[in-house]
Amino acid sequence: MEIWIIILFGYSVFYYLLLLIMTLGWIMQSKPQSKIGQMLPKISVLIPVRNEAKSIRSLLEDLNNQRYPHKLFEVIIIDDHSIDTTLEVIDSVDLTFELKVLSNVKEGKKAAIELGNGQANGKLIVQTDGDCRVGENWLSSIASHYGAGSDVLFLTGPIGLESSSSLLLGVFQQYEMCALMGITGGSIRLGFPTMANGANMAYRKKTFELVNGYEGNSSVASGDDEFLMHKIRDKHTSKQIAFNNDQDAIVKTQTVNGFWDFVEQRTRWAGKWKKHGISASSIFPMYLFSFYLMLILTSIVALFNPALWPAVTLVVAIKVIAEILFMVPILNFFNKTKLIWLVLPIQIIYPFYVMFFGMLSFRKSYKWKERKLS
């Protein structure tokens, strides 16, 4: 049992150190730059859509309200074979900026993005999704990272989830997204980017062309964000990848309401790690899986050997403190500090959650947007 406890503490100490490093990375992020510059880049906003009739109007109205000069950005919507009234809704909105609507000849989000890039006139490409909402300073905040003298090639920004329901599933998703944003921002600041989010990212058009877009991973349905970020990092340097630590840059979207839709979404997210090869993006989820497996097994063994309970209690107590220290500044950034209470029930839920989706990640296919993907 001594060896078992030593292994458990070894896993735990690494977890605490990892959280401490991520916390420092988040706190050390530089303050947003001035949103006023002399040389403003021409921006092409790419929005790949599929069946977004319920939400696309709100996004287009948000883009109408941008404070960034409307003559300096265009919006390109790429319809990925929608079977609802998405296109009709788009036609019904009065716009104050240039809009192009393209039809995806191929199938899938990556093909849609590549098509949009080919038709883009802007030197800076900005991406979001059709079910998102953006603030009036969103484009200005992004453009501030690409001013004269900037060597940023890839920028990803914060995602905030909103929910009309107070049920546990809704608040859990909000809390988890904040944690993922903390890891995203912290790891990028420390020079080993692990994650990005396609609902809020930007890159230079010439950079996309230099890495040949999604060539090499176009057959993988998900990962239009992370795979591109890693290709740019491999071609250039991690220092040219940045996180937009600006509340004006927060892109908001709704939580998934149905349980099975939630399962399909998380299965899609979890499945990406297997495609990354040996990198921080694959090592981290593998470590997390093994850590929680060790914690579950130790708790089960402790039911029959009470001598283990002090060790389990100590590990979980320090884990709670470390997670509170990690989550407080992130939740404060998203104005969601009231969710900090979730740190306690998550100690019970999350180990089984990680096990469940870790195993589901090996599924060969899943359903998303009324389409079977693999």
Short mmCIF file of the C-alpha atoms (twelve columns), coordinates in Angstrom:
data_MODEL
# 
_entry.id   MODEL 
# 
loop_
_atom_site.group_PDB 
_atom_site.id 
_atom_site.type_symbol 
_atom_site.label_atom_id 
_atom_site.label_alt_id 
_atom_site.label_comp_id 
_atom_site.label_asym_id 
_atom_site.label_seq_id 
_atom_site.Cartn_x 
_atom_site.Cartn_y 
_atom_site.Cartn_z 
_atom_site.pdbx_PDB_model_num 
ATOM 1   C CA . MET A 1   0.000   0.000  0.000   1 
ATOM 2   C CA . GLU A 2   2.912   2.361  0.562   1 
ATOM 3   C CA . ILE A 3   3.866   2.129  -3.107  1 
ATOM 4   C CA . TRP A 4   0.236   2.812  -4.085  1 
ATOM 5   C CA . ILE A 5   0.156   5.942  -1.907  1 
ATOM 6   C CA . ILE A 6   3.484   7.121  -3.291  1 
ATOM 7   C CA . ILE A 7   2.173   6.749  -6.859  1 
ATOM 8   C CA . LEU A 8   -1.030  8.612  -5.935  1 
ATOM 9   C CA . PHE A 9   0.936   11.467 -4.376  1 
ATOM 10  C CA . GLY A 10  3.230   11.553 -7.415  1 
ATOM 11  C CA . TYR A 11  0.271   11.973 -9.746  1 
ATOM 12  C CA . SER A 12  -1.252  14.563 -7.422  1 
ATOM 13  C CA . VAL A 13  1.881   16.685 -7.022  1 
ATOM 14  C CA . PHE A 14  2.230   16.847 -10.806 1 
ATOM 15  C CA . TYR A 15  -1.422  17.934 -11.065 1 
ATOM 16  C CA . TYR A 16  -0.933  20.659 -8.437  1 
ATOM 17  C CA . LEU A 17  2.192   21.942 -10.184 1 
ATOM 18  C CA . LEU A 18  0.420   21.912 -13.529 1 
ATOM 19  C CA . LEU A 19  -2.456  23.976 -12.122 1 
ATOM 20  C CA . LEU A 20  0.003   26.368 -10.490 1 
ATOM 21  C CA . ILE A 21  1.841   26.846 -13.784 1 
ATOM 22  C CA . MET A 22  -1.428  27.394 -15.672 1 
ATOM 23  C CA . THR A 23  -2.587  29.874 -13.019 1 
ATOM 24  C CA . LEU A 24  0.647   31.847 -13.368 1 
ATOM 25  C CA . GLY A 25  0.338   31.713 -17.151 1 
ATOM 26  C CA . TRP A 26  -3.177  33.164 -17.009 1 
ATOM 27  C CA . ILE A 27  -2.188  35.905 -14.546 1 
ATOM 28  C CA . MET A 28  0.990   36.787 -16.475 1 
ATOM 29  C CA . GLN A 29  -0.856  37.537 -19.708 1 
ATOM 30  C CA . SER A 30  -0.186  41.034 -20.955 1 
ATOM 31  C CA . LYS A 31  -2.948  43.597 -20.791 1 
ATOM 32  C CA . PRO A 32  -4.885  44.257 -24.001 1 
ATOM 33  C CA . GLN A 33  -3.246  46.695 -26.374 1 
ATOM 34  C CA . SER A 34  -4.866  49.954 -27.433 1 
ATOM 35  C CA . LYS A 35  -7.711  49.371 -29.880 1 
ATOM 36  C CA . ILE A 36  -6.773  52.553 -31.761 1 
ATOM 37  C CA . GLY A 37  -4.110  52.251 -34.428 1 
ATOM 38  C CA . GLN A 38  -2.958  54.170 -37.480 1 
ATOM 39  C CA . MET A 39  -2.820  51.193 -39.819 1 
ATOM 40  C CA . LEU A 40  -5.962  49.093 -39.526 1 
ATOM 41  C CA . PRO A 41  -5.914  45.792 -41.397 1 
ATOM 42  C CA . LYS A 42  -8.559  44.712 -43.865 1 
ATOM 43  C CA . ILE A 43  -10.441 41.857 -42.202 1 
ATOM 44  C CA . SER A 44  -12.371 38.963 -43.697 1 
ATOM 45  C CA . VAL A 45  -14.736 37.357 -41.188 1 
ATOM 46  C CA . LEU A 46  -15.410 33.728 -42.085 1 
ATOM 47  C CA . ILE A 47  -18.581 32.115 -40.748 1 
ATOM 48  C CA . PRO A 48  -19.109 28.487 -41.766 1 
ATOM 49  C CA . VAL A 49  -22.749 27.607 -41.096 1 
ATOM 50  C CA . ARG A 50  -24.998 24.594 -41.152 1 
ATOM 51  C CA . ASN A 51  -28.614 24.863 -39.986 1 
ATOM 52  C CA . GLU A 52  -28.205 28.127 -38.061 1 
ATOM 53  C CA . ALA A 53  -31.581 29.704 -38.911 1 
ATOM 54  C CA . LYS A 54  -32.334 30.301 -35.229 1 
ATOM 55  C CA . SER A 55  -29.138 32.178 -34.439 1 
ATOM 56  C CA . ILE A 56  -27.508 33.690 -37.537 1 
ATOM 57  C CA . ARG A 57  -29.645 36.872 -37.455 1 
ATOM 58  C CA . SER A 58  -28.309 37.837 -34.010 1 
ATOM 59  C CA . LEU A 59  -24.705 37.382 -35.118 1 
ATOM 60  C CA . LEU A 60  -25.222 39.489 -38.253 1 
ATOM 61  C CA . GLU A 61  -26.803 42.242 -36.156 1 
ATOM 62  C CA . ASP A 62  -23.796 42.117 -33.815 1 
ATOM 63  C CA . LEU A 63  -21.516 42.551 -36.818 1 
ATOM 64  C CA . ASN A 64  -23.659 45.489 -37.952 1 
ATOM 65  C CA . ASN A 65  -22.885 47.090 -34.586 1 
ATOM 66  C CA . GLN A 66  -19.096 46.730 -34.813 1 
ATOM 67  C CA . ARG A 67  -17.155 49.910 -34.042 1 
ATOM 68  C CA . TYR A 68  -14.415 48.777 -36.402 1 
ATOM 69  C CA . PRO A 69  -14.727 50.719 -39.695 1 
ATOM 70  C CA . HIS A 70  -17.250 48.829 -41.797 1 
ATOM 71  C CA . LYS A 71  -15.363 49.604 -44.999 1 
ATOM 72  C CA . LEU A 72  -12.410 47.679 -43.566 1 
ATOM 73  C CA . PHE A 73  -14.121 44.329 -43.060 1 
ATOM 74  C CA . GLU A 74  -16.131 41.909 -45.105 1 
ATOM 75  C CA . VAL A 75  -18.156 38.927 -43.919 1 
ATOM 76  C CA . ILE A 76  -18.088 35.650 -45.798 1 
ATOM 77  C CA . ILE A 77  -20.726 33.083 -44.863 1 
ATOM 78  C CA . ILE A 78  -20.075 29.601 -46.188 1 
ATOM 79  C CA . ASP A 79  -23.180 27.445 -46.143 1 
ATOM 80  C CA . ASP A 80  -22.363 23.803 -45.503 1 
ATOM 81  C CA . HIS A 81  -25.489 22.226 -47.027 1 
ATOM 82  C CA . SER A 82  -28.037 23.637 -44.571 1 
ATOM 83  C CA . ILE A 83  -31.427 21.960 -44.675 1 
ATOM 84  C CA . ASP A 84  -33.286 24.678 -42.753 1 
ATOM 85  C CA . THR A 85  -34.001 28.340 -43.618 1 
ATOM 86  C CA . THR A 86  -30.516 29.692 -42.824 1 
ATOM 87  C CA . LEU A 87  -30.068 31.304 -46.236 1 
ATOM 88  C CA . GLU A 88  -33.511 32.904 -46.166 1 
ATOM 89  C CA . VAL A 89  -32.789 34.452 -42.762 1 
ATOM 90  C CA . ILE A 90  -29.477 35.850 -44.023 1 
ATOM 91  C CA . ASP A 91  -31.241 37.463 -47.001 1 
ATOM 92  C CA . SER A 92  -33.753 39.148 -44.695 1 
ATOM 93  C CA . VAL A 93  -31.188 41.090 -42.629 1 
ATOM 94  C CA . ASP A 94  -30.291 44.675 -43.587 1 
ATOM 95  C CA . LEU A 95  -26.494 44.926 -43.456 1 
ATOM 96  C CA . THR A 96  -24.046 47.827 -43.343 1 
ATOM 97  C CA . PHE A 97  -20.990 45.836 -44.414 1 
ATOM 98  C CA . GLU A 98  -19.973 43.787 -47.437 1 
ATOM 99  C CA . LEU A 99  -21.369 40.255 -47.365 1 
ATOM 100 C CA . LYS A 100 -20.564 37.236 -49.497 1 
ATOM 101 C CA . VAL A 101 -22.560 34.021 -49.227 1 
ATOM 102 C CA . LEU A 102 -20.877 30.919 -50.618 1 
ATOM 103 C CA . SER A 103 -22.078 27.346 -50.941 1 
ATOM 104 C CA . ASN A 104 -19.675 24.654 -49.788 1 
ATOM 105 C CA . VAL A 105 -19.033 22.416 -52.799 1 
ATOM 106 C CA . LYS A 106 -17.475 19.742 -50.612 1 
ATOM 107 C CA . GLU A 107 -18.680 18.754 -47.157 1 
ATOM 108 C CA . GLY A 108 -17.543 19.723 -43.680 1 
ATOM 109 C CA . LYS A 109 -16.334 22.764 -41.772 1 
ATOM 110 C CA . LYS A 110 -12.711 22.592 -42.907 1 
ATOM 111 C CA . ALA A 111 -13.693 22.526 -46.570 1 
ATOM 112 C CA . ALA A 112 -15.983 25.493 -45.926 1 
ATOM 113 C CA . ILE A 113 -13.175 27.462 -44.281 1 
ATOM 114 C CA . GLU A 114 -10.769 26.706 -47.109 1 
ATOM 115 C CA . LEU A 115 -13.377 27.889 -49.610 1 
ATOM 116 C CA . GLY A 116 -13.881 31.075 -47.622 1 
ATOM 117 C CA . ASN A 117 -10.155 31.733 -47.445 1 
ATOM 118 C CA . GLY A 118 -9.914  31.411 -51.198 1 
ATOM 119 C CA . GLN A 119 -12.534 34.161 -51.665 1 
ATOM 120 C CA . ALA A 120 -11.301 36.444 -48.871 1 
ATOM 121 C CA . ASN A 121 -9.939  39.898 -49.731 1 
ATOM 122 C CA . GLY A 122 -8.669  40.684 -46.243 1 
ATOM 123 C CA . LYS A 123 -5.088  40.180 -45.105 1 
ATOM 124 C CA . LEU A 124 -6.413  39.143 -41.695 1 
ATOM 125 C CA . ILE A 125 -8.846  36.221 -41.397 1 
ATOM 126 C CA . VAL A 126 -11.185 36.127 -38.414 1 
ATOM 127 C CA . GLN A 127 -13.356 33.102 -37.697 1 
ATOM 128 C CA . THR A 128 -16.463 32.532 -35.647 1 
ATOM 129 C CA . ASP A 129 -19.495 30.244 -35.729 1 
ATOM 130 C CA . GLY A 130 -23.068 30.972 -36.765 1 
ATOM 131 C CA . ASP A 131 -24.485 30.360 -33.272 1 
ATOM 132 C CA . CYS A 132 -22.276 32.958 -31.550 1 
ATOM 133 C CA . ARG A 133 -22.687 36.520 -30.301 1 
ATOM 134 C CA . VAL A 134 -19.948 39.160 -30.342 1 
ATOM 135 C CA . GLY A 135 -19.548 42.558 -28.693 1 
ATOM 136 C CA . GLU A 136 -19.183 45.851 -30.543 1 
ATOM 137 C CA . ASN A 137 -15.408 46.004 -29.961 1 
ATOM 138 C CA . TRP A 138 -14.724 42.404 -31.010 1 
ATOM 139 C CA . LEU A 139 -13.005 43.153 -34.321 1 
ATOM 140 C CA . SER A 140 -11.182 46.176 -32.893 1 
ATOM 141 C CA . SER A 141 -9.780  44.017 -30.102 1 
ATOM 142 C CA . ILE A 142 -8.561  41.395 -32.564 1 
ATOM 143 C CA . ALA A 143 -7.057  43.984 -34.929 1 
ATOM 144 C CA . SER A 144 -5.054  45.517 -32.072 1 
ATOM 145 C CA . HIS A 145 -2.894  42.379 -32.012 1 
ATOM 146 C CA . TYR A 146 -1.946  42.795 -35.668 1 
ATOM 147 C CA . GLY A 147 -0.670  46.359 -35.703 1 
ATOM 148 C CA . ALA A 148 2.614   47.601 -37.117 1 
ATOM 149 C CA . GLY A 149 5.546   45.604 -35.787 1 
ATOM 150 C CA . SER A 150 3.405   42.735 -34.509 1 
ATOM 151 C CA . ASP A 151 4.683   39.238 -35.263 1 
ATOM 152 C CA . VAL A 152 1.488   37.474 -34.132 1 
ATOM 153 C CA . LEU A 153 0.448   34.896 -36.711 1 
ATOM 154 C CA . PHE A 154 -2.361  33.102 -34.882 1 
ATOM 155 C CA . LEU A 155 -4.682  34.529 -32.250 1 
ATOM 156 C CA . THR A 156 -7.357  32.697 -30.321 1 
ATOM 157 C CA . GLY A 157 -9.759  34.355 -27.949 1 
ATOM 158 C CA . PRO A 158 -12.093 33.722 -25.015 1 
ATOM 159 C CA . ILE A 159 -15.388 31.838 -25.309 1 
ATOM 160 C CA . GLY A 160 -18.121 32.376 -22.741 1 
ATOM 161 C CA . LEU A 161 -21.052 30.008 -22.491 1 
ATOM 162 C CA . GLU A 162 -24.502 31.255 -21.569 1 
ATOM 163 C CA . SER A 163 -27.438 29.169 -20.410 1 
ATOM 164 C CA . SER A 164 -31.094 29.957 -19.907 1 
ATOM 165 C CA . SER A 165 -31.324 27.000 -17.551 1 
ATOM 166 C CA . SER A 166 -30.098 26.792 -13.966 1 
ATOM 167 C CA . LEU A 167 -29.903 23.010 -14.163 1 
ATOM 168 C CA . LEU A 168 -26.584 21.364 -13.323 1 
ATOM 169 C CA . LEU A 169 -25.832 20.481 -16.949 1 
ATOM 170 C CA . GLY A 170 -25.965 24.136 -17.996 1 
ATOM 171 C CA . VAL A 171 -23.862 25.559 -15.160 1 
ATOM 172 C CA . PHE A 172 -21.392 22.667 -15.447 1 
ATOM 173 C CA . GLN A 173 -20.755 23.523 -19.107 1 
ATOM 174 C CA . GLN A 174 -20.163 27.171 -18.213 1 
ATOM 175 C CA . TYR A 175 -17.709 26.250 -15.478 1 
ATOM 176 C CA . GLU A 176 -15.872 23.740 -17.655 1 
ATOM 177 C CA . MET A 177 -15.537 26.209 -20.541 1 
ATOM 178 C CA . CYS A 178 -13.992 28.745 -18.180 1 
ATOM 179 C CA . ALA A 179 -11.486 26.100 -17.073 1 
ATOM 180 C CA . LEU A 180 -10.682 25.241 -20.700 1 
ATOM 181 C CA . MET A 181 -10.156 28.925 -21.452 1 
ATOM 182 C CA . GLY A 182 -7.776  29.130 -18.494 1 
ATOM 183 C CA . ILE A 183 -5.740  26.236 -19.873 1 
ATOM 184 C CA . THR A 184 -5.858  27.730 -23.366 1 
ATOM 185 C CA . GLY A 185 -4.671  31.185 -22.298 1 
ATOM 186 C CA . GLY A 186 -2.223  29.959 -19.681 1 
ATOM 187 C CA . SER A 187 -0.498  27.405 -21.903 1 
ATOM 188 C CA . ILE A 188 -0.184  29.862 -24.810 1 
ATOM 189 C CA . ARG A 189 1.360   32.484 -22.519 1 
ATOM 190 C CA . LEU A 190 3.895   29.946 -21.268 1 
ATOM 191 C CA . GLY A 191 4.903   28.910 -24.776 1 
ATOM 192 C CA . PHE A 192 3.300   25.486 -25.161 1 
ATOM 193 C CA . PRO A 193 -0.107  26.066 -26.787 1 
ATOM 194 C CA . THR A 194 -2.481  23.159 -26.299 1 
ATOM 195 C CA . MET A 195 -5.925  24.368 -27.362 1 
ATOM 196 C CA . ALA A 196 -7.735  26.941 -29.477 1 
ATOM 197 C CA . ASN A 197 -11.371 27.575 -30.344 1 
ATOM 198 C CA . GLY A 198 -12.642 28.043 -33.876 1 
ATOM 199 C CA . ALA A 199 -15.481 30.248 -32.652 1 
ATOM 200 C CA . ASN A 200 -12.987 33.001 -31.843 1 
ATOM 201 C CA . MET A 201 -9.699  32.989 -33.700 1 
ATOM 202 C CA . ALA A 202 -7.729  34.978 -36.230 1 
ATOM 203 C CA . TYR A 203 -4.698  34.479 -38.451 1 
ATOM 204 C CA . ARG A 204 -2.979  36.110 -41.384 1 
ATOM 205 C CA . LYS A 205 -4.269  34.875 -44.727 1 
ATOM 206 C CA . LYS A 206 -0.747  34.370 -46.047 1 
ATOM 207 C CA . THR A 207 0.027   32.202 -43.011 1 
ATOM 208 C CA . PHE A 208 -2.919  29.933 -43.819 1 
ATOM 209 C CA . GLU A 209 -1.614  29.616 -47.357 1 
ATOM 210 C CA . LEU A 210 1.988   28.946 -46.250 1 
ATOM 211 C CA . VAL A 211 0.930   25.971 -44.093 1 
ATOM 212 C CA . ASN A 212 -1.374  24.725 -46.882 1 
ATOM 213 C CA . GLY A 213 -4.531  25.122 -44.831 1 
ATOM 214 C CA . TYR A 214 -5.835  21.831 -43.508 1 
ATOM 215 C CA . GLU A 215 -3.758  19.652 -45.794 1 
ATOM 216 C CA . GLY A 216 -2.804  16.523 -43.862 1 
ATOM 217 C CA . ASN A 217 -5.803  16.541 -41.491 1 
ATOM 218 C CA . SER A 218 -8.731  17.475 -43.744 1 
ATOM 219 C CA . SER A 219 -10.199 13.982 -43.288 1 
ATOM 220 C CA . VAL A 220 -10.629 14.615 -39.525 1 
ATOM 221 C CA . ALA A 221 -14.051 16.207 -39.052 1 
ATOM 222 C CA . SER A 222 -13.159 18.278 -35.978 1 
ATOM 223 C CA . GLY A 223 -10.061 20.259 -35.052 1 
ATOM 224 C CA . ASP A 224 -10.292 23.140 -37.513 1 
ATOM 225 C CA . ASP A 225 -8.856  25.280 -34.711 1 
ATOM 226 C CA . GLU A 226 -6.197  23.203 -32.937 1 
ATOM 227 C CA . PHE A 227 -4.758  21.509 -36.006 1 
ATOM 228 C CA . LEU A 228 -4.270  24.860 -37.723 1 
ATOM 229 C CA . MET A 229 -2.657  26.359 -34.617 1 
ATOM 230 C CA . HIS A 230 -0.225  23.450 -34.338 1 
ATOM 231 C CA . LYS A 231 0.674   23.604 -38.026 1 
ATOM 232 C CA . ILE A 232 1.487   27.297 -37.642 1 
ATOM 233 C CA . ARG A 233 3.488   26.628 -34.473 1 
ATOM 234 C CA . ASP A 234 5.475   23.855 -36.164 1 
ATOM 235 C CA . LYS A 235 6.176   26.051 -39.178 1 
ATOM 236 C CA . HIS A 236 7.104   29.129 -37.163 1 
ATOM 237 C CA . THR A 237 7.316   29.452 -33.355 1 
ATOM 238 C CA . SER A 238 5.074   29.323 -30.290 1 
ATOM 239 C CA . LYS A 239 5.918   32.971 -29.604 1 
ATOM 240 C CA . GLN A 240 3.880   33.940 -32.662 1 
ATOM 241 C CA . ILE A 241 0.734   32.368 -31.202 1 
ATOM 242 C CA . ALA A 242 -1.256  34.541 -28.796 1 
ATOM 243 C CA . PHE A 243 -4.378  34.552 -26.638 1 
ATOM 244 C CA . ASN A 244 -6.600  37.633 -26.690 1 
ATOM 245 C CA . ASN A 245 -6.845  38.477 -22.998 1 
ATOM 246 C CA . ASP A 246 -9.508  41.139 -23.455 1 
ATOM 247 C CA . GLN A 247 -13.068 41.067 -22.151 1 
ATOM 248 C CA . ASP A 248 -14.154 42.942 -25.282 1 
ATOM 249 C CA . ALA A 249 -13.004 39.902 -27.252 1 
ATOM 250 C CA . ILE A 250 -15.290 37.416 -25.498 1 
ATOM 251 C CA . VAL A 251 -17.468 35.494 -27.929 1 
ATOM 252 C CA . LYS A 252 -20.623 34.119 -26.350 1 
ATOM 253 C CA . THR A 253 -22.620 31.082 -27.326 1 
ATOM 254 C CA . GLN A 254 -25.297 28.926 -25.731 1 
ATOM 255 C CA . THR A 255 -24.704 25.736 -23.800 1 
ATOM 256 C CA . VAL A 256 -25.970 22.478 -25.264 1 
ATOM 257 C CA . ASN A 257 -29.379 21.774 -23.745 1 
ATOM 258 C CA . GLY A 258 -30.108 18.116 -24.478 1 
ATOM 259 C CA . PHE A 259 -28.114 15.449 -22.651 1 
ATOM 260 C CA . TRP A 260 -27.445 13.362 -25.757 1 
ATOM 261 C CA . ASP A 261 -26.436 16.439 -27.751 1 
ATOM 262 C CA . PHE A 262 -24.019 17.185 -24.921 1 
ATOM 263 C CA . VAL A 263 -22.615 13.646 -25.140 1 
ATOM 264 C CA . GLU A 264 -22.127 13.932 -28.903 1 
ATOM 265 C CA . GLN A 265 -20.418 17.316 -28.579 1 
ATOM 266 C CA . ARG A 266 -18.018 16.182 -25.871 1 
ATOM 267 C CA . THR A 267 -17.267 12.978 -27.777 1 
ATOM 268 C CA . ARG A 268 -16.330 15.117 -30.783 1 
ATOM 269 C CA . TRP A 269 -14.085 17.292 -28.630 1 
ATOM 270 C CA . ALA A 270 -12.467 14.348 -26.860 1 
ATOM 271 C CA . GLY A 271 -11.716 12.541 -30.118 1 
ATOM 272 C CA . LYS A 272 -9.235  15.208 -31.271 1 
ATOM 273 C CA . TRP A 273 -6.422  14.245 -28.893 1 
ATOM 274 C CA . LYS A 274 -5.683  10.986 -30.748 1 
ATOM 275 C CA . LYS A 275 -4.855  12.915 -33.922 1 
ATOM 276 C CA . HIS A 276 -2.200  15.197 -32.423 1 
ATOM 277 C CA . GLY A 277 0.663   12.719 -32.175 1 
ATOM 278 C CA . ILE A 278 3.103   13.224 -29.300 1 
ATOM 279 C CA . SER A 279 2.446   16.779 -28.145 1 
ATOM 280 C CA . ALA A 280 1.087   18.729 -25.187 1 
ATOM 281 C CA . SER A 281 -2.377  18.435 -26.754 1 
ATOM 282 C CA . SER A 282 -2.265  14.634 -26.485 1 
ATOM 283 C CA . ILE A 283 -0.069  14.141 -23.401 1 
ATOM 284 C CA . PHE A 284 -2.229  16.370 -21.178 1 
ATOM 285 C CA . PRO A 285 -5.537  14.478 -21.720 1 
ATOM 286 C CA . MET A 286 -3.734  11.132 -21.345 1 
ATOM 287 C CA . TYR A 287 -2.229  12.268 -18.044 1 
ATOM 288 C CA . LEU A 288 -5.589  13.606 -16.847 1 
ATOM 289 C CA . PHE A 289 -7.259  10.289 -17.691 1 
ATOM 290 C CA . SER A 290 -4.641  8.285  -15.784 1 
ATOM 291 C CA . PHE A 291 -4.730  10.663 -12.795 1 
ATOM 292 C CA . TYR A 292 -8.491  10.395 -12.371 1 
ATOM 293 C CA . LEU A 293 -8.359  6.642  -12.931 1 
ATOM 294 C CA . MET A 294 -5.790  6.419  -10.127 1 
ATOM 295 C CA . LEU A 295 -8.006  8.548  -7.881  1 
ATOM 296 C CA . ILE A 296 -11.097 6.404  -8.552  1 
ATOM 297 C CA . LEU A 297 -9.229  3.153  -7.982  1 
ATOM 298 C CA . THR A 298 -7.692  4.441  -4.754  1 
ATOM 299 C CA . SER A 299 -11.117 5.510  -3.476  1 
ATOM 300 C CA . ILE A 300 -12.531 2.052  -4.280  1 
ATOM 301 C CA . VAL A 301 -9.638  0.303  -2.529  1 
ATOM 302 C CA . ALA A 302 -10.114 2.636  0.454   1 
ATOM 303 C CA . LEU A 303 -13.613 1.223  0.926   1 
ATOM 304 C CA . PHE A 304 -11.970 -2.036 1.911   1 
ATOM 305 C CA . ASN A 305 -8.845  -0.532 3.459   1 
ATOM 306 C CA . PRO A 306 -9.779  2.512  5.571   1 
ATOM 307 C CA . ALA A 307 -6.093  3.269  6.129   1 
ATOM 308 C CA . LEU A 308 -6.065  4.842  2.677   1 
ATOM 309 C CA . TRP A 309 -8.728  7.427  3.463   1 
ATOM 310 C CA . PRO A 310 -6.345  9.997  5.039   1 
ATOM 311 C CA . ALA A 311 -4.259  9.945  1.848   1 
ATOM 312 C CA . VAL A 312 -7.334  10.293 -0.388  1 
ATOM 313 C CA . THR A 313 -8.739  13.090 1.780   1 
ATOM 314 C CA . LEU A 314 -5.439  14.992 1.721   1 
ATOM 315 C CA . VAL A 315 -5.102  14.661 -2.059  1 
ATOM 316 C CA . VAL A 316 -8.662  15.885 -2.680  1 
ATOM 317 C CA . ALA A 317 -8.372  18.737 -0.129  1 
ATOM 318 C CA . ILE A 318 -5.217  20.127 -1.747  1 
ATOM 319 C CA . LYS A 319 -6.797  19.594 -5.170  1 
ATOM 320 C CA . VAL A 320 -9.806  21.716 -4.168  1 
ATOM 321 C CA . ILE A 321 -7.537  24.535 -2.957  1 
ATOM 322 C CA . ALA A 322 -5.431  24.394 -6.147  1 
ATOM 323 C CA . GLU A 323 -8.526  24.459 -8.362  1 
ATOM 324 C CA . ILE A 324 -10.027 27.398 -6.478  1 
ATOM 325 C CA . LEU A 325 -6.798  29.373 -6.920  1 
ATOM 326 C CA . PHE A 326 -6.841  28.483 -10.624 1 
ATOM 327 C CA . MET A 327 -10.512 29.188 -11.276 1 
ATOM 328 C CA . VAL A 328 -11.096 32.441 -9.349  1 
ATOM 329 C CA . PRO A 329 -9.191  34.791 -11.723 1 
ATOM 330 C CA . ILE A 330 -10.679 33.050 -14.768 1 
ATOM 331 C CA . LEU A 331 -14.246 33.156 -13.467 1 
ATOM 332 C CA . ASN A 332 -13.691 36.807 -12.566 1 
ATOM 333 C CA . PHE A 333 -12.593 37.531 -16.158 1 
ATOM 334 C CA . PHE A 334 -15.866 36.031 -17.446 1 
ATOM 335 C CA . ASN A 335 -17.955 37.624 -14.655 1 
ATOM 336 C CA . LYS A 336 -18.963 34.173 -13.440 1 
ATOM 337 C CA . THR A 337 -17.459 34.091 -9.943  1 
ATOM 338 C CA . LYS A 338 -20.785 32.825 -8.586  1 
ATOM 339 C CA . LEU A 339 -19.990 29.451 -10.194 1 
ATOM 340 C CA . ILE A 340 -17.054 28.795 -7.854  1 
ATOM 341 C CA . TRP A 341 -19.286 26.580 -5.682  1 
ATOM 342 C CA . LEU A 342 -19.110 23.960 -8.434  1 
ATOM 343 C CA . VAL A 343 -15.558 23.145 -7.421  1 
ATOM 344 C CA . LEU A 344 -16.972 20.857 -4.693  1 
ATOM 345 C CA . PRO A 345 -19.480 18.677 -6.621  1 
ATOM 346 C CA . ILE A 346 -16.994 18.489 -9.497  1 
ATOM 347 C CA . GLN A 347 -14.652 16.529 -7.238  1 
ATOM 348 C CA . ILE A 348 -17.163 13.687 -7.451  1 
ATOM 349 C CA . ILE A 349 -18.471 14.223 -10.996 1 
ATOM 350 C CA . TYR A 350 -15.327 14.974 -12.966 1 
ATOM 351 C CA . PRO A 351 -13.302 11.769 -12.440 1 
ATOM 352 C CA . PHE A 352 -16.157 9.683  -13.869 1 
ATOM 353 C CA . TYR A 353 -16.811 12.317 -16.553 1 
ATOM 354 C CA . VAL A 354 -13.201 12.079 -17.745 1 
ATOM 355 C CA . MET A 355 -13.321 8.276  -17.726 1 
ATOM 356 C CA . PHE A 356 -16.576 8.196  -19.658 1 
ATOM 357 C CA . PHE A 357 -15.556 10.570 -22.441 1 
ATOM 358 C CA . GLY A 358 -12.032 9.240  -22.522 1 
ATOM 359 C CA . MET A 359 -13.455 5.868  -23.521 1 
ATOM 360 C CA . LEU A 360 -16.024 7.393  -25.886 1 
ATOM 361 C CA . SER A 361 -13.220 9.210  -27.694 1 
ATOM 362 C CA . PHE A 362 -12.367 5.900  -29.358 1 
ATOM 363 C CA . ARG A 363 -15.734 5.790  -31.105 1 
ATOM 364 C CA . LYS A 364 -15.285 5.743  -34.847 1 
ATOM 365 C CA . SER A 365 -18.237 8.021  -35.565 1 
ATOM 366 C CA . TYR A 366 -20.644 10.446 -33.947 1 
ATOM 367 C CA . LYS A 367 -23.549 12.645 -34.974 1 
ATOM 368 C CA . TRP A 368 -23.371 16.439 -35.148 1 
ATOM 369 C CA . LYS A 369 -25.557 19.006 -36.957 1 
ATOM 370 C CA . GLU A 370 -27.767 16.229 -38.385 1 
ATOM 371 C CA . ARG A 371 -24.694 14.649 -39.973 1 
ATOM 372 C CA . LYS A 372 -22.731 11.518 -39.162 1 
ATOM 373 C CA . LEU A 373 -19.036 12.300 -38.752 1 
ATOM 374 C CA . SER A 374 -15.900 10.275 -38.154 1 
# 
